[in-house]
Amino acid sequence: MRRFFAIVKVTLLQLIGRRRSIGLLVLSAVPAVILLLVGLNSTDRETEEFFRTGLLFIVLGVTVPIISIILGAGSLGDERSAKTLSYLALRPIRREVIVAAKLVAAWLASFAVAGAGALLTAIVLGYTVGSWDEMLAILVATAITALGFVAATQLLGYITDRAVLIALAYLLIWEGVVTGAASQVASTSIWRMGVSAYAGIVAGDHWGSDAFGLETQVVADLEDLLSGVLPGVWGAVLKVLGLAAVSVAVTAYLMRERDLVA
């Protein structure tokens, strides 16, 4: 386990300690600035509706994926490009351990950066509408979305130098257009898994005589974003964990074939 945590620590420093982190932090803070400007000039209900129907897409469908794609692709891709991965692979460490440690580090880095923006957005939402009930939901949805995109792009980063470009094209075409237009495949959308978790937490956190009405309102606000995906935290968690497990297994298999000559 010490080797696992050592790889996580070194990779975290490599990913977060770069200048690009400043730009990514600025990107993650953009939704909070937008929400503040809207909230200061709108009613509480209008602000809440704007957040759920529009701004949540910017957070989970744009900023979190972009940050996770960049950091996820670099977790193994940077070492492969620099020809340093073979030095790590030659150590008596199982390939699965190396890949899993890299994935955990990329996820933590992505969540640290994207989560900072999500937390700031939640603070602005709480300040403008006077309710802090959705802070946990936003952070959990961010963590789930980040893990899903990191898992997908880490494998791409190991295979090709154009991982970021390919992942951004996937984000635009499949996640942004196809899954929104065809509800039959919406459940494959990674960022909608985060929205599903958010909806499940927000609706489930309220109890009492108005609970059903609130749940109906939350689902109604998120109808376009969910695109037919059912609200639920554990379903979303299981999906991204499954994606992460497949990513680790496939990448570890490829490393056995390629890492010594990469």
VOPAGU-2260 file (C-alpha; in pm, 1 decimal, decimal comma):
REM VOPAGU-2260
SITE   aa  ch    i         X         Y         Z
SITE  MET   A    0       0,0       0,0       0,0
SITE  ARG   A    1     292,3     234,5      60,7
SITE  ARG   A    2     388,9     208,8    -305,2
SITE  PHE   A    3      30,7     281,3    -407,1
SITE  PHE   A    4      13,6     596,4    -194,8
SITE  ALA   A    5     362,0     701,3    -305,5
SITE  ILE   A    6     251,3     691,0    -670,3
SITE  VAL   A    7     -65,1     882,9    -581,3
SITE  LYS   A    8     136,0    1151,7    -402,2
SITE  VAL   A    9     390,8    1198,8    -679,3
SITE  THR   A   10     124,1    1207,1    -949,8
SITE  LEU   A   11     -82,1    1459,8    -755,6
SITE  LEU   A   12     216,6    1690,8    -732,2
SITE  GLN   A   13     282,1    1647,7   -1103,4
SITE  LEU   A   14     -75,6    1727,1   -1202,5
SITE  ILE   A   15    -166,3    2006,4    -960,9
SITE  GLY   A   16     173,9    2171,1    -940,9
SITE  ARG   A   17     168,0    2288,7   -1299,0
SITE  ARG   A   18      79,7    2632,0   -1430,9
SITE  ARG   A   19    -221,6    2495,7   -1613,8
SITE  SER   A   20    -389,2    2443,1   -1276,5
SITE  ILE   A   21    -431,5    2820,0   -1244,3
SITE  GLY   A   22    -621,1    2833,5   -1571,6
SITE  LEU   A   23    -832,5    2534,5   -1471,9
SITE  LEU   A   24    -917,1    2697,3   -1138,5
SITE  VAL   A   25   -1028,5    3011,5   -1320,7
SITE  LEU   A   26   -1242,3    2794,4   -1550,4
SITE  SER   A   27   -1401,3    2617,3   -1254,7
SITE  ALA   A   28   -1494,9    2951,9   -1095,2
SITE  VAL   A   29   -1680,1    3086,3   -1401,9
SITE  PRO   A   30   -2019,9    2930,2   -1310,2
SITE  ALA   A   31   -2006,1    3090,7    -965,1
SITE  VAL   A   32   -1950,0    3434,3   -1118,1
SITE  ILE   A   33   -2240,1    3385,2   -1359,8
SITE  LEU   A   34   -2468,4    3267,5   -1080,4
SITE  LEU   A   35   -2377,3    3564,5    -862,0
SITE  LEU   A   36   -2462,8    3811,4   -1137,6
SITE  VAL   A   37   -2795,6    3639,9   -1202,9
SITE  GLY   A   38   -2881,2    3589,1    -835,7
SITE  LEU   A   39   -2833,9    3953,3    -744,4
SITE  ASN   A   40   -3093,4    4053,7   -1001,6
SITE  SER   A   41   -3350,0    3772,7    -968,2
SITE  THR   A   42   -3589,7    3624,2    -717,2
SITE  ASP   A   43   -3491,8    3318,4    -514,8
SITE  ARG   A   44   -3708,4    3088,6    -725,3
SITE  GLU   A   45   -3576,5    3234,3   -1051,2
SITE  THR   A   46   -3218,8    3189,6    -932,4
SITE  GLU   A   47   -3281,1    2833,4    -821,9
SITE  GLU   A   48   -3451,2    2749,0   -1150,0
SITE  PHE   A   49   -3170,3    2911,5   -1350,1
SITE  PHE   A   50   -2916,7    2703,8   -1159,7
SITE  ARG   A   51   -3096,5    2374,5   -1215,6
SITE  THR   A   52   -3204,8    2431,1   -1576,1
SITE  GLY   A   53   -2892,7    2599,1   -1711,3
SITE  LEU   A   54   -2595,6    2654,4   -1485,3
SITE  LEU   A   55   -2578,0    2295,7   -1361,2
SITE  PHE   A   56   -2507,7    2194,8   -1721,2
SITE  ILE   A   57   -2214,8    2438,5   -1733,7
SITE  VAL   A   58   -2074,6    2290,5   -1411,5
SITE  LEU   A   59   -2126,9    1917,1   -1475,9
SITE  GLY   A   60   -2141,5    1919,2   -1855,0
SITE  VAL   A   61   -1860,6    2163,9   -1934,6
SITE  THR   A   62   -1618,6    2272,5   -1662,5
SITE  VAL   A   63   -1589,0    1946,5   -1467,0
SITE  PRO   A   64   -1545,9    1732,0   -1782,5
SITE  ILE   A   65   -1285,1    1964,6   -1936,6
SITE  ILE   A   66   -1081,6    1973,3   -1615,8
SITE  SER   A   67   -1109,1    1596,2   -1571,5
SITE  ILE   A   68   -1020,3    1530,0   -1934,8
SITE  ILE   A   69    -702,9    1738,7   -1918,4
SITE  LEU   A   70    -581,9    1596,6   -1587,7
SITE  GLY   A   71    -700,7    1242,1   -1657,1
SITE  ALA   A   72    -527,0    1224,9   -1993,7
SITE  GLY   A   73    -205,0    1351,2   -1837,9
SITE  SER   A   74    -190,3    1102,6   -1550,7
SITE  LEU   A   75     -35,4     830,4   -1766,9
SITE  GLY   A   76      -7,2    1011,4   -2097,8
SITE  ASP   A   77     254,7    1259,3   -1979,3
SITE  GLU   A   78     482,5     981,5   -1854,5
SITE  ARG   A   79     434,5     779,6   -2169,4
SITE  SER   A   80     518,8    1081,6   -2384,7
SITE  ALA   A   81     826,0    1160,0   -2172,8
SITE  LYS   A   82     940,7     795,1   -2189,2
SITE  THR   A   83     945,5     772,1   -1808,9
SITE  LEU   A   84     666,5     519,7   -1762,3
SITE  SER   A   85     901,4     228,1   -1825,2
SITE  TYR   A   86    1106,2     319,5   -1516,2
SITE  LEU   A   87     795,2     288,1   -1302,4
SITE  ALA   A   88     680,1     -27,8   -1477,9
SITE  LEU   A   89    1015,9    -199,9   -1420,8
SITE  ARG   A   90     967,2    -180,0   -1044,7
SITE  PRO   A   91     814,5    -482,3    -869,4
SITE  ILE   A   92     467,0    -328,4    -868,1
SITE  ARG   A   93     163,5    -483,3   -1030,5
SITE  ARG   A   94      40,7    -297,1   -1336,2
SITE  GLU   A   95    -308,9    -276,9   -1186,7
SITE  VAL   A   96    -165,5    -101,0    -880,2
SITE  ILE   A   97      19,2     152,9   -1093,9
SITE  VAL   A   98    -284,7     228,2   -1308,1
SITE  ALA   A   99    -523,9     242,1   -1011,6
SITE  ALA   A  100    -291,3     477,5    -822,8
SITE  LYS   A  101    -262,9     703,0   -1126,3
SITE  LEU   A  102    -641,6     704,3   -1164,4
SITE  VAL   A  103    -698,2     789,1    -797,6
SITE  ALA   A  104    -443,8    1070,6    -819,9
SITE  ALA   A  105    -601,3    1214,3   -1136,4
SITE  TRP   A  106    -946,2    1192,1    -977,7
SITE  LEU   A  107    -830,5    1366,2    -659,9
SITE  ALA   A  108    -658,7    1637,7    -864,9
SITE  SER   A  109    -966,4    1684,9   -1081,7
SITE  PHE   A  110   -1196,7    1696,5    -782,1
SITE  ALA   A  111    -967,4    1939,8    -600,6
SITE  VAL   A  112    -978,6    2183,4    -892,1
SITE  ALA   A  113   -1332,8    2125,8   -1020,1
SITE  GLY   A  114   -1463,8    2076,6    -666,3
SITE  ALA   A  115   -1327,5    2415,8    -564,7
SITE  GLY   A  116   -1536,9    2577,4    -836,9
SITE  ALA   A  117   -1839,0    2363,0    -749,4
SITE  LEU   A  118   -1806,3    2457,6    -383,3
SITE  LEU   A  119   -1781,6    2825,0    -474,0
SITE  THR   A  120   -2091,9    2788,5    -689,4
SITE  ALA   A  121   -2276,2    2619,4    -401,8
SITE  ILE   A  122   -2173,1    2902,3    -168,6
SITE  VAL   A  123   -2302,6    3161,6    -413,7
SITE  LEU   A  124   -2627,4    2965,6    -450,6
SITE  GLY   A  125   -2666,8    2951,1     -74,2
SITE  TYR   A  126   -2591,7    3320,8     -39,5
SITE  THR   A  127   -2837,0    3429,7    -308,1
SITE  VAL   A  128   -3133,6    3201,8    -225,7
SITE  GLY   A  129   -3068,8    3161,6     146,8
SITE  SER   A  130   -3058,9    2779,9     137,6
SITE  TRP   A  131   -2754,2    2555,0     169,8
SITE  ASP   A  132   -2935,4    2225,4     115,9
SITE  GLU   A  133   -2782,7    2160,8    -227,0
SITE  MET   A  134   -2413,5    2198,4    -138,3
SITE  LEU   A  135   -2362,7    1826,6     -70,2
SITE  ALA   A  136   -2548,0    1732,8    -388,1
SITE  ILE   A  137   -2329,0    1958,8    -601,9
SITE  LEU   A  138   -2005,6    1821,2    -453,6
SITE  VAL   A  139   -2114,3    1457,4    -485,3
SITE  ALA   A  140   -2224,2    1512,9    -845,8
SITE  THR   A  141   -1888,9    1677,1    -919,6
SITE  ALA   A  142   -1696,6    1385,3    -768,5
SITE  ILE   A  143   -1898,5    1130,5    -968,6
SITE  THR   A  144   -1863,4    1320,6   -1295,6
SITE  ALA   A  145   -1490,4    1374,5   -1244,3
SITE  LEU   A  146   -1426,4    1005,2   -1176,7
SITE  GLY   A  147   -1615,4     901,2   -1488,5
SITE  PHE   A  148   -1423,8    1132,2   -1720,8
SITE  VAL   A  149   -1088,4    1059,7   -1557,8
SITE  ALA   A  150   -1144,0     685,5   -1599,8
SITE  ALA   A  151   -1226,7     727,2   -1968,4
SITE  THR   A  152    -947,5     969,4   -2055,2
SITE  GLN   A  153    -669,8     798,8   -1859,5
SITE  LEU   A  154    -699,2     501,6   -2095,7
SITE  LEU   A  155    -701,1     735,1   -2396,6
SITE  GLY   A  156    -400,2     920,0   -2258,2
SITE  TYR   A  157    -203,2     598,6   -2247,7
SITE  ILE   A  158    -299,0     501,1   -2602,6
SITE  THR   A  159    -254,9     828,8   -2790,5
SITE  ASP   A  160    -102,7    1175,2   -2766,6
SITE  ARG   A  161    -430,3    1320,0   -2897,6
SITE  ALA   A  162    -633,0    1200,5   -2599,4
SITE  VAL   A  163    -751,8    1547,2   -2497,6
SITE  LEU   A  164    -864,5    1633,3   -2850,7
SITE  ILE   A  165   -1048,8    1301,6   -2889,1
SITE  ALA   A  166   -1212,0    1334,0   -2547,0
SITE  LEU   A  167   -1325,4    1690,8   -2617,2
SITE  ALA   A  168   -1475,5    1577,5   -2947,9
SITE  TYR   A  169   -1655,8    1299,1   -2761,5
SITE  LEU   A  170   -1778,7    1551,4   -2503,8
SITE  LEU   A  171   -1913,8    1780,6   -2773,2
SITE  ILE   A  172   -2067,3    1522,6   -3006,4
SITE  TRP   A  173   -2179,5    1229,8   -2792,4
SITE  GLU   A  174   -2229,8    1388,3   -2450,7
SITE  GLY   A  175   -2353,1    1721,3   -2582,4
SITE  VAL   A  176   -2561,6    1628,7   -2887,0
SITE  VAL   A  177   -2638,6    1258,9   -2926,6
SITE  THR   A  178   -2739,7    1171,8   -2569,2
SITE  GLY   A  179   -2947,7    1488,3   -2547,8
SITE  ALA   A  180   -3135,6    1411,5   -2866,1
SITE  ALA   A  181   -3178,3    1036,5   -2810,5
SITE  SER   A  182   -3303,4     946,8   -2464,0
SITE  GLN   A  183   -3242,9     577,9   -2540,7
SITE  VAL   A  184   -2866,7     629,2   -2499,0
SITE  ALA   A  185   -2876,8     907,9   -2239,1
SITE  SER   A  186   -2782,1     663,3   -1964,2
SITE  THR   A  187   -2435,4     631,9   -2122,8
SITE  SER   A  188   -2368,2    1002,6   -2066,5
SITE  ILE   A  189   -2109,0    1046,3   -1792,0
SITE  TRP   A  190   -2208,5    1395,4   -1685,6
SITE  ARG   A  191   -2575,2    1293,7   -1671,8
SITE  MET   A  192   -2471,0    1033,9   -1413,6
SITE  GLY   A  193   -2365,1    1329,9   -1201,5
SITE  VAL   A  194   -2694,9    1508,1   -1267,1
SITE  SER   A  195   -2878,7    1188,7   -1169,9
SITE  ALA   A  196   -2692,7    1178,1    -837,8
SITE  TYR   A  197   -2760,5    1547,2    -779,3
SITE  ALA   A  198   -3132,7    1502,2    -842,1
SITE  GLY   A  199   -3146,7    1198,2    -615,3
SITE  ILE   A  200   -2977,6    1377,6    -326,8
SITE  VAL   A  201   -3174,3    1702,8    -353,8
SITE  ALA   A  202   -3507,9    1524,9    -376,1
SITE  GLY   A  203   -3420,5    1270,0    -108,9
SITE  ASP   A  204   -3289,3    1522,8     143,1
SITE  HIS   A  205   -3638,2    1665,8     202,4
SITE  TRP   A  206   -3900,0    1488,6     406,9
SITE  GLY   A  207   -4248,8    1579,2     518,7
SITE  SER   A  208   -4580,3    1658,2     361,0
SITE  ASP   A  209   -4424,9    1858,7      77,9
SITE  ALA   A  210   -4153,3    1605,0      -5,1
SITE  PHE   A  211   -4335,3    1461,3    -304,9
SITE  GLY   A  212   -4405,4    1806,1    -442,0
SITE  LEU   A  213   -4042,5    1909,5    -403,3
SITE  GLU   A  214   -3920,7    1591,4    -570,0
SITE  THR   A  215   -4156,2    1657,8    -859,7
SITE  GLN   A  216   -4026,0    2014,6    -887,3
SITE  VAL   A  217   -3660,5    1904,0    -883,5
SITE  VAL   A  218   -3717,5    1641,9   -1152,7
SITE  ALA   A  219   -3919,0    1892,2   -1358,3
SITE  ASP   A  220   -3636,8    2149,3   -1338,9
SITE  LEU   A  221   -3382,2    1886,0   -1443,3
SITE  GLU   A  222   -3595,6    1714,6   -1707,6
SITE  ASP   A  223   -3394,1    1841,0   -2004,4
SITE  LEU   A  224   -3060,5    1766,3   -1838,7
SITE  LEU   A  225   -3160,5    1416,8   -1728,5
SITE  SER   A  226   -3297,4    1339,5   -2076,0
SITE  GLY   A  227   -3479,4    1034,1   -1945,4
SITE  VAL   A  228   -3215,7     920,4   -1694,1
SITE  LEU   A  229   -3372,9     837,2   -1358,9
SITE  PRO   A  230   -3254,4    1025,7   -1048,0
SITE  GLY   A  231   -3047,2     816,9    -808,6
SITE  VAL   A  232   -2716,6     837,2    -625,8
SITE  TRP   A  233   -2619,0     472,5    -599,2
SITE  GLY   A  234   -2694,6     393,0    -959,8
SITE  ALA   A  235   -2462,3     674,4   -1068,2
SITE  VAL   A  236   -2191,9     562,5    -824,7
SITE  LEU   A  237   -2205,0     202,9    -947,8
SITE  LYS   A  238   -2183,2     316,0   -1310,6
SITE  VAL   A  239   -1870,1     527,3   -1265,5
SITE  LEU   A  240   -1704,9     265,9   -1042,9
SITE  GLY   A  241   -1771,8       8,7   -1313,5
SITE  LEU   A  242   -1622,4     242,7   -1574,0
SITE  ALA   A  243   -1317,7     297,7   -1351,9
SITE  ALA   A  244   -1270,1     -78,3   -1301,6
SITE  VAL   A  245   -1284,9    -143,6   -1676,7
SITE  SER   A  246   -1041,6     141,6   -1742,7
SITE  VAL   A  247    -791,8       6,0   -1490,1
SITE  ALA   A  248    -819,1    -350,2   -1621,4
SITE  VAL   A  249    -779,8    -255,4   -1989,9
SITE  THR   A  250    -497,3      -7,9   -1929,3
SITE  ALA   A  251    -308,1    -255,9   -1709,9
SITE  TYR   A  252    -342,9    -518,6   -1982,4
SITE  LEU   A  253    -205,4    -278,6   -2244,2
SITE  MET   A  254      83,3    -186,6   -2015,7
SITE  ARG   A  255     193,9    -548,8   -2001,6
SITE  GLU   A  256     228,3    -541,2   -2378,6
SITE  ARG   A  257     362,5    -192,9   -2441,9
SITE  ASP   A  258     517,1     -19,8   -2142,2
SITE  LEU   A  259     873,5    -149,3   -2180,1
SITE  VAL   A  260     901,4     -21,8   -2536,4
SITE  ALA   A  261     683,0     291,3   -2505,5
